[in-house]
Amino acid sequence: MARRTRWIAVLRTPVGAGAGVLLLAVLLLALVAPLLWSDQASAIDTEHLLEGMSSQHWLGTDSLGRDIFYRVLVASRTSIMLALLATALGVFIGLLLGTAPVLLGRRFGRLTTAIVNIAVAFPGLLLALFFAVIFGVGAKGAVLAIGLAGAPAFARLTQTLVAGIAERDFVAAARIAGVGRFRILLRHILPNIAEPLVVNATIGAGGVLLAFAGLSFLGLGVQPPAYDWGRLMGESLNGIYVHPAAALAPGVAVVIAGLAFNLFGEAVAKGLGVPAVLGPRLRVPVPETVPAAPVDDEAVLVVKDLRVSFPGPVTPVRGVSFTIHKGEIVGVVGESGSGKSLTALAVAGLIESPGQVSASELSFLGAPLLGRLADRATAATRRRLLGTSFAMVFQDPMTSFNPTKRIGVQLAEGAREHQGLSRRQAMARAVDRLRAVRVPAAERRARQYPHEFSGGMRQRAMIGMGLMGAPALIVADEPTTALDVTVQRQVLRLLETIRETDEVAVLLISHDITVVAQVCDRVLVMYAGRIVEDLAASELLSGARHPYTRALLAAVPDLDTPLDEPLAVIPGRPVEPSAVGAGCAYKVRCEFLVGACASKDPELVGESHRVACWNPQGHPLLSIEPIRTGQR
Ligand SMILES: Nc1ncnc2c1ncn2[C@@H]1O[C@H](COP(=O)(O)OP(=O)(O)OP(=O)(O)O)[C@@H](O)[C@H]1O
């Protein structure tokens, strides 16, 4: 809807309207000219050979006495049709090459990217000539030549656009939901790149028209008795000094038609802000017949010694272990860069190559999430399990949903995929879930697009999407960071309610320790890729023992904080993953160093309250004298 309005707005601008009318006129001419003036254009008049302009022949006649004006008009169809065909071919091949990384995976994707990069480096006209020689002279050969020559540019454009969309949260969410690559491409990626692609193809058509005229002019394109503008130019070239109009007229036609495509494309691009691909977001889960197996205890997610590393090598997550039980809300806090998001992404299977994930155990509802899957059935089961029982809510509500699709349709998609619901049933469930997350007028809202929702409502709808199946775990990565305080409270309360009513476990990632303290049962404090403290949220204020946790708490301003004094901050800066050396990663910022801190990284030890520190506070180790350091 909004899309249509924007197009209409473009057509209302003077340039947009002018270019639109010109393009329409050119297309109309191409359509009707051969029907109306074919006879006049081909009528041979041996008495008026190579005549100049006259009232009878406005642009004169050619060597067979045929009227040049009518021939230029009639040639419009062949010229434009062939140019559009070649453009379509270029776009099609460009799309195939540009979307290869999504369809074929990274390795083949890289190969096609390399091929495209090499092809793009060749001048288009040179490529066209090269292909023209291969395919032979004639219109068909020229279409193939120009289409293939234009393909690398469209492939590059497609790759860039696809890369921008493929990293969006809603694509990640669709992947978690087990939506296949082809379907992701078709339903999530292509609709979001269609606009810039169409606009660029329109602009490109102008250039193709010119290239086609060039090939025909050289005698490699349209062959007699057929003719296009390029051919007319070529035929008139010999007499250009005595009879310039015959050569200039088709040239002018090429320029006008080329301009019409170019101007229109440019006007639309400017008006739509192409390539402004908007943000999107999330998704997840679904059905019921999932072979879950958490029979032993109530562990929903078990993570043991999780590591995430990247080439460098850097290891931003260095051995994280925790378990989440049914109906438990576990918070993960830490400064920026501590590895919170990577931990969540690794759990969701969203770390892409060249990132490497390893763990001695990573299981969800008893099913392993890591490792090579022995057979397709196991892989399908795992996909299905994640698709139905695992939900992910991302940070930015602006990017949570595919902007081109209605909210209800997006909610329904996973249910159709995994639960086998019909379109109708899935929509009914979507409306029901929107109601469950307190989206008012759910039926009407389900028919709206993401931009018609407020930020908080979008975030709630995203959680609703997670509830389409029967989720056992919702991973929420900074779900309230982009929201104002009141809306933030509503979203957090919603997560709490879901936990209470459906016993869903929640892994809540936040840099805000007060948020975590309010809603969580347990808190994991992360620093430099490790958990440094794991304790009950109720103990946080009174019983935190790690100097880093205590510093995080001390840095939270409260109503008693004197306004005339600087706010407390944690001295120093978080350590970069690449700079983590021997000993405790927090040592350079810690006030309570002891001898072991410099040489050995402390293990996370304890039962219900785990701390990784050689000198935990609160219950001071009296035998060890703290070394008070000067702060950096
Ligand atoms: N693809 C990558 N390649 C190399 N390093 C990465 C990559 N992705 C993340 N990192 C590094 O890993 C560290 C942890 O990142 P992560 O996003 O998990 O932090 P975070 O705790 O979630 O921070 P924030 O609150 O800012 O999101 C950061 O230092 C980051 O630079």
The ligand as an ORCA input file, in Angstrom:
! r2SCAN-3c Opt
* xyz 0 1
  N      32.135    -11.936     12.738
  C      32.981    -11.579     13.700
  N      34.326    -11.634     13.491
  C      35.208    -11.284     14.464
  N      34.827    -10.840     15.677
  C      33.508    -10.762     15.936
  C      32.515    -11.121     14.978
  N      31.291    -10.931     15.517
  C      31.504    -10.457     16.758
  N      32.828    -10.367     17.015
  C      33.458     -9.887     18.249
  O      33.004    -10.666     19.302
  C      32.871     -9.886     20.455
  C      31.570    -10.208     21.104
  O      30.507     -9.786     20.261
  P      28.981     -9.841     20.737
  O      28.160     -9.249     19.627
  O      28.638    -11.194     21.173
  O      29.010     -8.875     21.988
  P      27.810     -8.422     22.902
  O      28.212     -8.733     24.278
  O      26.519     -8.988     22.420
  O      27.847     -6.865     22.678
  P      26.649     -5.874     22.325
  O      25.933     -5.635     23.605
  O      27.362     -4.653     21.821
  O      25.822     -6.539     21.278
  C      33.010     -8.448     20.044
  O      34.270     -7.960     20.479
  C      32.972     -8.487     18.571
  O      33.846     -7.542     18.024
*
